[in-house]
Amino acid sequence: MITGLKIFFTILFCWMCYQVINTSLHSNLFKEWDFLGSIPWMRATLWDFYANVTAIFLWVCYKEKNIVLIILWLVLLVALGSIATCAYILIQLFKLKPNEGLREFFSK
């Protein structure tokens, strides 16, 4: 199970990096912002994104002990979205010892 999750989140991480880089090369978000901000679905997507960031950040607060790391992950989650989420999950998966599973993954 853990190996499958490592593979899945590695693929997802790489896919999202590719998508963000490829889109950035073809479209400037800052030039498009006025248009994008006028679309109701874009605003709903942003609210959805930040709701997800909040949920994931609460898990980060639960898992991490160091306030500097907590703040760093907050900045990364807000700035990078699913790229940071996948990175955090991968770090947590690779920290597991061979005999540990999902219980240890979700707990401290």
C-alpha contacts under 8 A as a table, 3 or more apart, distances in Angstrom:
res1	aa1	res2	aa2	distance
1	M	4	G	5.14
1	M	5	L	6.30
1	M	101	G	7.95
2	I	5	L	5.04
2	I	6	K	6.18
2	I	93	L	7.05
2	I	101	G	6.69
2	I	102	L	7.49
3	T	6	K	5.03
3	T	7	I	6.28
4	G	7	I	5.15
4	G	8	F	6.05
5	L	8	F	4.96
5	L	9	F	5.98
5	L	93	L	7.88
6	K	9	F	5.41
6	K	10	T	5.99
6	K	90	L	6.32
6	K	93	L	6.64
6	K	94	F	7.76
7	I	10	T	5.15
7	I	11	I	6.19
8	F	11	I	5.29
8	F	12	L	6.16
9	F	12	L	4.84
9	F	13	F	5.83
9	F	86	C	5.83
9	F	89	I	7.50
9	F	90	L	6.55
10	T	13	F	5.05
10	T	14	C	6.18
10	T	86	C	7.46
10	T	90	L	7.20
11	I	14	C	5.18
11	I	15	W	6.02
12	L	15	W	5.03
12	L	16	M	6.09
12	L	86	C	7.12
13	F	16	M	5.32
13	F	17	C	6.20
13	F	82	S	7.62
13	F	83	I	5.62
13	F	86	C	5.50
13	F	87	A	6.91
14	C	17	C	5.11
14	C	18	Y	6.14
15	W	18	Y	5.10
15	W	19	Q	6.14
16	M	19	Q	4.96
16	M	20	V	6.05
16	M	82	S	7.18
16	M	83	I	6.14
17	C	20	V	5.29
17	C	21	I	6.04
17	C	83	I	6.57
18	Y	21	I	5.27
18	Y	22	N	5.84
19	Q	22	N	5.20
19	Q	23	T	5.92
20	V	23	T	5.21
20	V	24	S	5.95
21	I	24	S	5.06
21	I	25	L	6.22
22	N	25	L	5.23
22	N	26	H	6.56
23	T	26	H	5.20
23	T	27	S	5.77
24	S	27	S	5.26
24	S	28	N	5.99
24	S	29	L	7.42
25	L	28	N	7.55
27	S	32	E	7.74
28	N	31	K	5.38
28	N	32	E	6.32
29	L	32	E	5.06
29	L	33	W	5.76
30	F	33	W	5.15
31	K	34	D	7.47
32	E	35	F	5.55
32	E	36	L	6.04
33	W	36	L	4.98
33	W	37	G	5.71
34	D	37	G	5.25
34	D	38	S	6.44
35	F	38	S	5.37
35	F	39	I	7.05
36	L	39	I	5.50
36	L	42	M	6.27
37	G	40	P	7.57
37	G	42	M	6.35
37	G	43	R	6.38
38	S	42	M	7.71
38	S	43	R	7.85
39	I	42	M	5.31
39	I	43	R	6.66
40	P	43	R	5.19
40	P	44	A	6.25
41	W	44	A	4.93
41	W	45	T	5.96
42	M	45	T	4.95
42	M	46	L	6.23
43	R	46	L	5.12
43	R	47	W	6.35
44	A	47	W	5.11
44	A	48	D	6.11
45	T	48	D	4.94
45	T	49	F	6.02
46	L	49	F	4.93
46	L	50	Y	6.25
47	W	50	Y	5.28
47	W	51	A	6.15
48	D	51	A	5.13
48	D	52	N	6.30
49	F	52	N	5.20
49	F	53	V	6.19
49	F	81	G	7.69
50	Y	53	V	4.80
50	Y	54	T	6.06
50	Y	78	V	7.58
51	A	54	T	5.12
51	A	55	A	6.44
52	N	55	A	5.13
52	N	56	I	6.18
53	V	56	I	5.16
53	V	57	F	5.81
53	V	77	L	6.31
53	V	78	V	6.79
53	V	81	G	7.26
54	T	57	F	5.02
54	T	58	L	6.21
55	A	58	L	5.29
55	A	59	W	6.69
56	I	59	W	5.13
56	I	60	V	6.34
56	I	85	T	7.55
57	F	60	V	4.83
57	F	61	C	6.16
57	F	73	W	7.61
57	F	74	L	6.42
57	F	77	L	7.64
58	L	61	C	5.00
58	L	62	Y	6.26
59	W	62	Y	4.98
59	W	63	K	6.18
60	V	63	K	5.07
60	V	64	E	5.84
60	V	70	I	6.72
60	V	73	W	7.53
61	C	64	E	5.47
61	C	65	K	7.55
61	C	70	I	6.13
62	Y	65	K	7.89
62	Y	108	K	7.19
63	K	107	S	7.13
63	K	108	K	5.22
64	E	67	I	7.73
64	E	69	L	7.09
64	E	70	I	6.45
64	E	108	K	7.96
65	K	69	L	7.92
65	K	70	I	7.78
66	N	69	L	5.36
66	N	70	I	6.37
67	I	70	I	4.91
67	I	71	I	6.20
68	V	71	I	5.23
68	V	72	L	6.09
69	L	72	L	4.91
69	L	73	W	6.03
70	I	73	W	5.24
70	I	74	L	6.23
71	I	74	L	5.01
71	I	75	V	6.34
72	L	75	V	5.25
72	L	76	L	6.20
73	W	76	L	4.91
73	W	77	L	5.87
73	W	84	A	7.76
74	L	77	L	5.17
74	L	78	V	6.17
75	V	78	V	5.27
75	V	79	A	5.97
76	L	79	A	5.10
76	L	80	L	5.51
76	L	81	G	7.24
76	L	84	A	5.77
77	L	80	L	5.41
77	L	81	G	4.82
77	L	82	S	7.34
77	L	83	I	7.93
77	L	84	A	5.29
77	L	85	T	6.41
78	V	81	G	5.69
80	L	83	I	5.52
80	L	84	A	5.46
81	G	84	A	5.58
81	G	85	T	6.32
82	S	85	T	4.70
82	S	86	C	5.92
83	I	86	C	5.30
83	I	87	A	6.19
84	A	87	A	4.94
84	A	88	Y	6.06
85	T	88	Y	5.19
85	T	89	I	6.21
86	C	89	I	5.11
86	C	90	L	6.02
87	A	90	L	5.09
87	A	91	I	6.14
88	Y	91	I	5.13
88	Y	92	Q	6.26
89	I	92	Q	5.08
89	I	93	L	6.10
90	L	93	L	4.97
90	L	94	F	6.07
91	I	94	F	5.24
91	I	95	K	6.19
92	Q	95	K	5.15
92	Q	96	L	6.79
92	Q	105	F	6.62
93	L	96	L	5.55
93	L	105	F	6.67
94	F	97	K	7.96
96	L	99	N	7.95
96	L	100	E	5.84
96	L	101	G	7.39
96	L	104	E	7.43
96	L	105	F	6.98
97	K	100	E	5.33
100	E	103	R	7.62
100	E	104	E	6.04
100	E	105	F	7.77
101	G	104	E	5.63
101	G	105	F	6.26
102	L	105	F	4.68
102	L	106	F	6.13
103	R	106	F	5.50
103	R	107	S	6.14
104	E	107	S	4.98
104	E	108	K	6.89
105	F	108	K	7.60
